[in-house]
């Protein structure tokens, strides 16, 4: 065999051996599409796109994460979770079957839309970060650089948004002596409504009002509450939709929970 051919063959073999291999499925994978209850339990427990992961196509072949998210964002695929090398998270696309329950299909379309748009924000500066809170203090990329910015997007009529506020206040209290963390509350409601609301409900984030158009149309955030963390380099670390997920996201920082 000519030396050049042998050399190329060795490179090809090495590159193939370096390809990630699919690990073991997490519990519940085989029944994740059996009905809506199984689907929702599986998805809400296992599918977290704010975490780093390896991506696989429907043939269990490794693929770029960006390409994976574009396909998933169509709403035509279920995602199954695998674990490799003890701790590495892997997600594999599964084509959604035509006989899947309608409520699963509808929920997946909604989730895929949101997850994809959240993913597009990860690792980038947050669009429109130029706010003034109810006390007249301003926030911009310039004066938040070098700090963690923990953000909550919400509105007064959102019951889960309000219910989690005491627990969020606890996180603020645990970090009260830190000058490298900012907690921002981005609300859809008017400043007048927020001032009235905050006389009855304590919330220790710095609150910015009148952000309905910005949140819904500029940031395309349509699930509430939504939490977001910006790292000290001014880049979005990730977005999530519950206090439990926020705490999980916070573990990637030095913020106390």
C-alpha positions as CSV (number, residue, x, y, z in Angstrom):
1,X,0.0,0.0,0.0
2,X,1.5,3.4,-1.0
3,X,2.6,5.5,2.1
4,X,0.1,8.3,1.4
5,X,-2.8,5.9,1.2
6,X,-1.7,4.2,4.4
7,X,-1.4,7.6,6.1
8,X,-4.9,8.7,5.1
9,X,-6.3,5.3,6.2
10,X,-4.8,5.7,9.7
11,X,-6.2,9.2,10.0
12,X,-9.6,8.0,9.0
13,X,-9.5,5.1,11.4
14,X,-8.4,7.4,14.2
15,X,-11.1,10.0,13.5
16,X,-13.7,7.2,13.5
17,X,-12.5,5.8,16.8
18,X,-12.8,9.3,18.3
19,X,-16.5,9.5,17.5
20,X,-18.7,9.6,20.5
21,X,-20.6,6.4,21.1
22,X,-24.1,6.3,22.6
23,X,-24.1,5.2,26.2
24,X,-26.9,3.7,28.3
25,X,-30.5,5.0,28.3
26,X,-31.8,6.6,31.5
27,X,-34.7,4.9,33.2
28,X,-38.1,5.4,31.4
29,X,-36.6,5.8,27.9
30,X,-38.4,2.8,26.5
31,X,-41.8,4.0,27.7
32,X,-41.4,7.7,27.2
33,X,-43.9,7.9,24.4
34,X,-46.4,5.3,25.6
35,X,-48.8,8.0,26.8
36,X,-48.8,11.7,27.9
37,X,-48.1,11.0,31.5
38,X,-45.0,9.0,30.8
39,X,-43.9,11.5,28.2
40,X,-44.2,14.5,30.5
41,X,-42.6,12.8,33.5
42,X,-39.6,11.7,31.3
43,X,-39.2,15.1,29.5
44,X,-39.5,17.3,32.6
45,X,-37.1,15.1,34.6
46,X,-34.4,14.4,31.9
47,X,-34.4,17.0,29.1
48,X,-32.4,20.1,30.1
49,X,-30.8,22.0,27.2
50,X,-29.0,24.5,29.5
51,X,-26.6,21.6,30.3
52,X,-23.8,20.6,28.0
53,X,-24.5,17.4,26.0
54,X,-23.4,15.2,23.1
55,X,-25.9,15.0,20.2
56,X,-27.0,12.0,18.2
57,X,-29.2,11.6,15.2
58,X,-32.0,9.0,14.7
59,X,-29.4,6.4,13.6
60,X,-27.4,6.8,16.8
61,X,-24.6,8.7,15.0
62,X,-22.9,11.6,16.6
63,X,-23.9,15.0,15.1
64,X,-23.2,18.7,15.8
65,X,-25.3,20.2,18.6
66,X,-26.4,23.1,16.4
67,X,-27.7,20.7,13.7
68,X,-29.4,18.6,16.4
69,X,-31.2,21.7,17.8
70,X,-32.4,22.8,14.4
71,X,-34.0,19.4,13.7
72,X,-35.5,19.2,17.2
73,X,-36.8,22.7,16.8
74,X,-39.1,21.6,14.1
75,X,-41.3,19.8,16.7
76,X,-41.1,16.5,14.7
77,X,-38.7,14.7,17.1
78,X,-38.8,13.3,20.6
79,X,-35.5,13.5,22.5
80,X,-34.2,10.5,24.6
81,X,-31.5,10.8,27.1
82,X,-28.4,8.6,27.5
83,X,-25.5,8.6,29.9
84,X,-21.9,7.8,28.7
85,X,-18.6,7.5,30.5
86,X,-20.4,7.8,33.9
87,X,-21.5,11.4,33.7
88,X,-21.6,12.7,30.1
89,X,-25.2,13.6,29.0
90,X,-26.2,12.5,25.6
91,X,-29.4,13.3,23.7
92,X,-30.7,11.3,20.8
93,X,-33.4,12.3,18.3
94,X,-36.3,10.0,17.8
95,X,-38.7,10.6,14.9
96,X,-42.2,11.3,16.3
97,X,-44.5,8.5,15.2
98,X,-47.7,9.5,13.3
99,X,-49.9,7.6,15.8
100,X,-48.5,9.5,18.8
101,X,-51.1,11.1,21.0
102,X,-52.2,14.5,19.8
103,X,-51.5,16.1,23.2
104,X,-47.9,14.8,23.1
105,X,-47.5,16.2,19.5
106,X,-48.8,19.6,20.6
107,X,-46.7,19.7,23.7
108,X,-43.6,18.7,21.8
109,X,-44.1,21.5,19.2
110,X,-44.4,24.1,22.0
111,X,-41.5,22.8,23.9
112,X,-39.3,22.5,20.9
113,X,-40.0,26.0,19.8
114,X,-39.1,27.4,23.3
115,X,-36.1,25.1,23.8
116,X,-34.6,26.1,20.4
117,X,-35.0,29.8,20.9
118,X,-33.5,29.5,24.4
119,X,-30.6,27.5,22.9
120,X,-29.9,30.3,20.4
121,X,-29.3,32.7,23.3
122,X,-26.8,30.5,25.1
123,X,-23.2,31.7,24.9
124,X,-24.2,35.2,23.5
125,X,-24.8,38.6,25.0
126,X,-28.5,39.2,26.0
127,X,-30.3,41.3,23.4
128,X,-31.6,44.6,24.9
129,X,-29.8,44.5,28.2
130,X,-30.4,48.2,29.0
131,X,-32.9,48.5,31.9
132,X,-33.9,51.0,34.6
133,X,-35.5,49.5,37.8
134,X,-38.3,50.9,39.9
135,X,-35.7,52.8,42.0
136,X,-34.1,54.5,39.1
137,X,-31.0,52.4,38.9
138,X,-29.7,51.5,35.4
139,X,-28.3,48.2,34.2
140,X,-26.3,47.8,31.0
141,X,-23.6,45.4,29.5
142,X,-21.0,47.9,30.7
143,X,-21.9,48.1,34.4
144,X,-22.8,44.4,34.7
145,X,-19.6,43.1,33.2
146,X,-17.6,41.1,35.7
147,X,-20.8,40.1,37.6
148,X,-23.3,37.3,37.5
149,X,-26.7,38.5,36.5
150,X,-29.6,36.3,37.7
151,X,-32.8,37.2,35.9
152,X,-36.4,36.2,36.3
153,X,-39.1,36.9,33.7
154,X,-42.6,37.0,35.0
155,X,-46.0,38.8,35.4
156,X,-48.2,39.4,38.4
157,X,-51.0,37.1,37.3
158,X,-48.6,34.1,37.0
159,X,-49.3,32.0,40.1
160,X,-46.1,29.9,39.9
161,X,-44.1,33.1,39.4
162,X,-45.3,34.5,42.7
163,X,-45.2,31.2,44.6
164,X,-41.5,30.8,44.1
165,X,-40.6,34.4,45.3
166,X,-39.9,33.5,49.0
167,X,-37.4,30.8,47.9
168,X,-35.8,33.3,45.5
169,X,-35.5,35.8,48.3
170,X,-33.6,33.1,50.3
171,X,-31.0,32.9,47.4
172,X,-30.7,36.7,47.4
173,X,-30.1,36.7,51.2
174,X,-27.4,34.0,51.0
175,X,-25.5,36.2,48.6
176,X,-26.2,39.6,50.2
177,X,-22.6,40.3,50.9
178,X,-21.5,39.6,47.3
179,X,-20.9,42.6,45.0
180,X,-20.4,40.4,42.0
181,X,-24.1,39.2,41.7
182,X,-27.1,41.2,40.5
183,X,-30.7,39.8,40.7
184,X,-33.0,41.4,38.2
185,X,-36.8,40.9,37.9
186,X,-38.1,41.6,34.4
187,X,-41.9,42.0,34.6
188,X,-44.5,42.3,31.9
189,X,-46.7,44.6,34.1
190,X,-46.7,48.4,34.3
191,X,-44.6,50.1,37.0
192,X,-47.7,51.3,38.7
193,X,-49.1,47.8,39.0
194,X,-45.8,46.5,40.2
195,X,-45.4,49.1,42.9
196,X,-48.8,48.2,44.3
197,X,-48.1,44.4,44.1
198,X,-44.7,44.8,45.8
199,X,-46.3,46.5,48.8
200,X,-48.0,43.1,49.5
201,X,-45.6,40.6,48.1
202,X,-41.9,40.9,49.0
203,X,-39.5,40.2,46.2
204,X,-35.9,41.1,46.7
205,X,-34.8,41.2,43.1
206,X,-34.4,44.7,41.4
207,X,-37.6,45.0,39.4
208,X,-38.0,46.4,35.9
209,X,-41.5,46.9,34.5
210,X,-43.3,47.6,31.2
211,X,-41.4,44.8,29.4
212,X,-44.2,42.9,27.8
213,X,-43.1,43.6,24.2
214,X,-39.4,43.2,25.0
215,X,-39.9,39.8,26.7
216,X,-42.5,38.3,24.3
217,X,-41.3,39.7,21.0
218,X,-37.6,40.6,21.3
219,X,-36.5,37.7,23.5
220,X,-39.3,35.4,22.4
221,X,-39.9,34.2,25.9
222,X,-43.4,32.8,26.3
223,X,-43.2,30.5,29.3
224,X,-43.4,31.9,32.8
225,X,-41.5,32.0,35.0
226,X,-38.4,31.9,33.0
227,X,-35.0,32.2,34.7
228,X,-31.7,33.2,33.0
229,X,-28.2,33.6,34.2
230,X,-25.5,35.8,32.5
231,X,-21.9,34.9,33.4
232,X,-19.2,37.4,34.3
233,X,-18.1,37.6,30.6
234,X,-21.6,39.0,29.7
235,X,-22.7,35.8,28.0
236,X,-26.0,33.9,28.6
237,X,-25.2,30.6,30.5
238,X,-28.7,29.2,30.1
239,X,-32.4,29.6,30.5
240,X,-34.9,27.4,32.5
241,X,-38.4,27.5,33.8
242,X,-38.5,26.5,37.4
243,X,-36.8,27.1,40.8
244,X,-35.4,23.6,40.8
245,X,-33.8,24.1,37.4
246,X,-32.5,27.5,38.4
247,X,-30.7,25.9,41.4
248,X,-29.3,23.3,39.1
249,X,-28.0,26.0,36.7
250,X,-26.6,28.0,39.6
251,X,-24.4,25.0,40.6
252,X,-22.3,25.9,37.6
253,X,-21.4,29.2,39.2
254,X,-20.0,30.4,42.6
255,X,-23.5,31.7,43.7
256,X,-24.7,30.3,46.9
257,X,-28.1,28.4,47.0
